[in-house]
Amino acid sequence: MSRQFLAVLLAVAALSMAPASLHAAEKGWFGFALNIDAEGLSLSPKLRSIKIEKIVPASPAANAGLASGDMILEIEGITVDRAKADTLKAAIQKSVGETLRLKIKHGADAPHDISLIAAPKPAS
């Protein structure tokens, strides 16, 4: 075998044995719990509404000014009302450092856009 081929073969072998964490980005965390109202019993029901139930102090959600009771109207430009659950689940999943765009309604205030940067989940 040539030296160049052997070096490439060793590099591929080393990468294939590397921990999975090197191959996948770390899952992001925003620091809120949601109350989801949906209709249908399928694997991906249609949503009616998403309300923020709880905010973790010092989280990206808290730092952005979100509060319990806020309604999420859009996730990444997708309207929540009548959206499929699996579509919104995919849209909300971000890696650490990625931005999540939401349209929020707080009480009687006009809806407004907000951006959250996904953080690493703190140790429990």
Phi, psi and omega in degrees: 000145177284157180297321181296315179297318180296321179294318178295317179299317178294322179295317178296318179297318180295318179294322181290338179263359180291152179301150182300332182297337177283338183267335183240143178288151180289134180295132181279163182223140182245340176084036173223154173248143186244148171250116187249127176255121184224161176237146179101153182250010181287177178293336178226081181293164176273136183271148173258314182201159173228123179244138176284121184269319185211144176240131176277128179304145177062019178269169174304322179295316179295316181296333179275355178089012177291154182220156174303137181096343176299142177259135175266116181267326180218147173234117181054039178081000180263122179294130182296313183300119179079004178283152176285138182302317182293330177294314180288327177299316179295322182291329185274342181281118182229154173274159178307131179094345179278156183261137174250124180257127180233152167250123189243145170241121180248107179056229181273358180295156175293147177302146178216155180274146179216146178238135178240140176260123181297134180246163172293144178290130181293154177295141181283000000 
